Amino acid sequence: MIKIKSVTAKNFLSIGNVTQSVNLNRTDLTLILGENLDLGGDDSGARNVTGKSALLNIVSYALYGQALTSIKKDNLINRTNGKNMLVTIDFEKDGIDYKIERGRKPNIMKFYVADVEQQITDESQGDSRETQAAIEKLICLSHDMFQHIVALNTYTQPFLSLKANEQRTIIEQLLGITLLSEKAEALKERSKATRDAIQGEEVRIRA
């Protein structure tokens, strides 16, 4: 499992043009409380809409290029400024430091391993399928698993409300048996290709 060391954000949702940073490189428990000074900063509703959920969305967007919900990427940009959205996440795994930078308007996608920027050859709209696949393989956690195991917020559809195949996918990831499904899918594709080839040969023989 990875150890998140810090996250930063600028022009992301309610966060404005001044970069905000949260240091998570601690050994004790980190408790994040909202404090809306405009409403007095007490517990009478002043802790709502202060950016606590935005922090989870920053982690989600930084790691996966998408928020916890189906919100469009451009809607994650701070409405007041409307550009220069940028989030970063620094984490460690197996003694190696990694960093991901993602942004919108302009689109940015950067991935660093031990402070060395990795080459991204298939970048499109600020994202890269190959690099994203490498990131998810590195952290061993899909976005679905992140939603249901890490985030655990009210925006995530309850597990029992998911479709059967979606439940199966999560269970397989939990048990580490996704390889079986991948092989079954590959076998299905090969069987289909074989059937098509047989039909083609039968047509040729009849001709």
C-alpha positions as CSV (number, residue, x, y, z in Angstrom):
1,M,0.0,0.0,0.0
2,I,1.1,3.5,-0.7
3,K,1.9,6.2,1.9
4,I,0.5,9.6,0.9
5,K,2.9,12.3,2.1
6,S,1.2,15.5,0.9
7,V,-1.4,17.0,-1.5
8,T,-1.7,20.4,-2.9
9,A,-4.4,22.2,-5.0
10,K,-5.0,25.5,-6.7
11,N,-8.2,26.6,-8.4
12,F,-9.8,23.3,-7.6
13,L,-13.5,23.5,-6.6
14,S,-13.8,26.0,-3.7
15,I,-10.0,26.4,-3.5
16,G,-8.9,29.6,-5.2
17,N,-5.8,30.9,-6.9
18,V,-3.6,30.5,-3.7
19,T,-2.1,27.0,-3.5
20,Q,-3.3,25.1,-0.5
21,S,-1.2,22.2,0.9
22,V,-2.0,19.5,3.4
23,N,0.9,17.6,5.0
24,L,0.0,13.9,5.6
25,N,3.6,12.7,6.3
26,R,2.9,11.9,9.9
27,T,2.9,8.9,12.1
28,D,-0.1,9.9,14.3
29,L,-3.8,10.2,13.3
30,T,-4.7,13.2,11.1
31,L,-8.1,14.7,11.8
32,I,-9.3,17.4,9.4
33,L,-12.1,19.7,10.6
34,G,-13.8,22.5,8.6
35,E,-13.9,25.9,10.1
36,N,-16.0,28.6,8.4
37,L,-15.0,31.8,10.0
38,D,-17.7,33.7,8.2
39,L,-20.3,31.7,10.2
40,G,-18.5,31.9,13.5
41,G,-16.4,28.8,13.3
42,D,-18.4,26.9,15.8
43,D,-20.3,23.6,15.4
44,S,-23.7,25.1,14.4
45,G,-23.4,24.3,10.8
46,A,-20.1,26.2,10.3
47,R,-18.2,23.1,9.5
48,N,-20.2,22.4,6.3
49,V,-19.0,23.4,2.9
50,T,-15.5,24.2,4.1
51,G,-13.5,21.9,1.8
52,K,-13.3,18.6,3.7
53,S,-14.8,16.6,0.8
54,A,-12.7,18.7,-1.6
55,L,-9.6,17.1,0.0
56,L,-10.8,13.6,-0.9
57,N,-11.6,14.8,-4.4
58,I,-8.1,16.2,-4.7
59,V,-6.7,12.8,-3.9
60,S,-9.1,11.1,-6.3
61,Y,-8.4,13.4,-9.2
62,A,-4.6,13.4,-8.6
63,L,-4.4,9.5,-8.6
64,Y,-7.1,8.7,-11.1
65,G,-7.9,11.8,-13.2
66,Q,-11.5,11.8,-12.0
67,A,-13.5,13.0,-9.0
68,L,-15.4,10.8,-6.6
69,T,-18.6,11.5,-8.5
70,S,-19.4,11.7,-12.3
71,I,-18.7,15.5,-12.3
72,K,-17.1,16.7,-15.5
73,K,-13.4,17.4,-15.2
74,D,-13.8,21.1,-16.3
75,N,-16.4,21.5,-13.6
76,L,-13.7,20.8,-11.0
77,I,-12.1,24.1,-12.0
78,N,-12.8,27.0,-9.5
79,R,-15.7,28.9,-11.1
80,T,-14.4,32.3,-10.0
81,N,-11.0,32.0,-11.8
82,G,-12.0,29.5,-14.5
83,K,-8.5,28.3,-15.3
84,N,-5.1,27.2,-14.0
85,M,-6.5,24.3,-12.0
86,L,-3.6,22.2,-10.6
87,V,-3.4,19.4,-8.1
88,T,-0.4,17.4,-6.9
89,I,0.1,14.3,-4.8
90,D,3.3,13.1,-3.3
91,F,3.4,9.5,-2.1
92,E,5.8,6.7,-1.3
93,K,5.8,3.0,-2.0
94,D,8.5,0.5,-1.2
95,G,10.9,3.3,-0.3
96,I,10.5,5.1,-3.6
97,D,9.0,8.6,-3.9
98,Y,6.4,9.3,-6.5
99,K,4.6,12.5,-7.6
100,I,1.6,13.1,-9.9
101,E,0.6,16.5,-11.2
102,R,-2.7,17.0,-13.0
103,G,-4.3,20.2,-14.3
104,R,-7.0,21.7,-16.5
105,K,-6.9,24.8,-18.6
106,P,-4.2,24.2,-19.5
107,N,-4.3,20.4,-19.5
108,I,-1.3,19.0,-17.5
109,M,-0.3,15.4,-16.8
110,K,3.1,14.7,-15.2
111,F,4.3,11.6,-13.4
112,Y,7.6,11.5,-11.4
113,V,9.4,8.5,-10.1
114,A,12.2,9.4,-7.6
115,D,12.1,13.0,-8.9
116,V,12.5,11.9,-12.5
117,E,9.7,12.9,-14.8
118,Q,8.4,9.9,-16.8
119,Q,7.8,10.3,-20.6
120,I,4.2,10.4,-21.6
121,T,3.7,9.5,-25.2
122,D,-0.1,9.1,-25.5
123,E,-1.2,12.2,-23.7
124,S,-4.7,13.4,-24.7
125,Q,-6.9,16.0,-22.9
126,G,-4.4,16.1,-20.1
127,D,-4.5,12.4,-19.5
128,S,-2.7,9.2,-20.6
129,R,-4.2,5.8,-20.7
130,E,-0.9,4.0,-20.5
131,T,0.4,6.1,-17.7
132,Q,-2.8,5.9,-15.8
133,A,-2.8,2.1,-16.1
134,A,0.8,2.1,-14.8
135,I,-0.2,4.3,-11.8
136,E,-3.1,2.0,-10.9
137,K,-0.9,-1.1,-11.2
138,L,1.6,0.7,-8.9
139,I,-0.9,1.6,-6.2
140,C,-2.8,-1.7,-6.6
141,L,-6.1,0.1,-6.3
142,S,-8.7,0.9,-8.9
143,H,-11.0,3.9,-8.7
144,D,-13.9,1.8,-7.7
145,M,-12.0,0.3,-4.8
146,F,-10.8,3.8,-3.8
147,Q,-14.4,4.9,-3.7
148,H,-15.7,2.0,-1.6
149,I,-12.7,1.2,0.6
150,V,-10.8,4.5,1.1
151,A,-13.2,7.4,0.5
152,L,-16.4,5.9,2.1
153,N,-18.5,9.0,1.5
154,T,-22.2,9.6,0.8
155,Y,-21.6,10.1,-2.9
156,T,-20.5,6.5,-3.4
157,Q,-23.3,4.0,-4.4
158,P,-23.7,1.4,-1.6
159,F,-22.1,-1.9,-2.4
160,L,-25.4,-3.9,-2.2
161,S,-27.0,-1.4,-4.7
162,L,-24.4,-2.2,-7.3
163,K,-25.1,-4.5,-10.3
164,A,-23.9,-8.1,-9.9
165,N,-21.0,-7.8,-12.2
166,E,-19.8,-4.6,-10.4
167,Q,-20.0,-6.4,-7.1
168,R,-18.1,-9.3,-8.5
169,T,-15.3,-6.9,-9.8
170,I,-14.9,-5.4,-6.3
171,I,-14.9,-8.8,-4.6
172,E,-12.3,-10.1,-7.0
173,Q,-10.1,-7.1,-6.4
174,L,-10.4,-7.5,-2.6
175,L,-9.5,-11.2,-2.9
176,G,-6.8,-10.6,-5.4
177,I,-8.3,-12.9,-8.0
178,T,-8.8,-10.5,-10.9
179,L,-6.4,-12.5,-13.0
180,L,-9.0,-15.3,-13.3
181,S,-11.5,-12.9,-14.8
182,E,-8.9,-11.4,-17.1
183,K,-8.0,-14.9,-18.4
184,A,-11.7,-15.8,-18.8
185,E,-12.2,-12.6,-20.8
186,A,-9.2,-13.4,-23.0
187,L,-10.4,-16.9,-23.5
188,K,-13.8,-15.6,-24.5
189,E,-12.2,-13.3,-27.1
190,R,-10.0,-16.1,-28.5
191,S,-13.1,-18.4,-28.7
192,K,-15.0,-15.8,-30.7
193,A,-12.0,-15.3,-33.0
194,T,-11.8,-19.0,-33.5
195,R,-15.5,-19.3,-34.3
196,D,-15.2,-16.5,-36.8
197,A,-12.2,-18.2,-38.4
198,I,-14.1,-21.5,-38.7
199,Q,-17.0,-19.9,-40.3
200,G,-14.7,-18.1,-42.8
201,E,-13.1,-21.5,-43.7
202,E,-16.5,-23.2,-44.1
203,V,-17.6,-20.4,-46.5
204,R,-14.3,-20.8,-48.4
205,I,-14.7,-24.6,-48.6
206,R,-18.3,-24.4,-49.9
207,A,-17.2,-21.9,-52.5
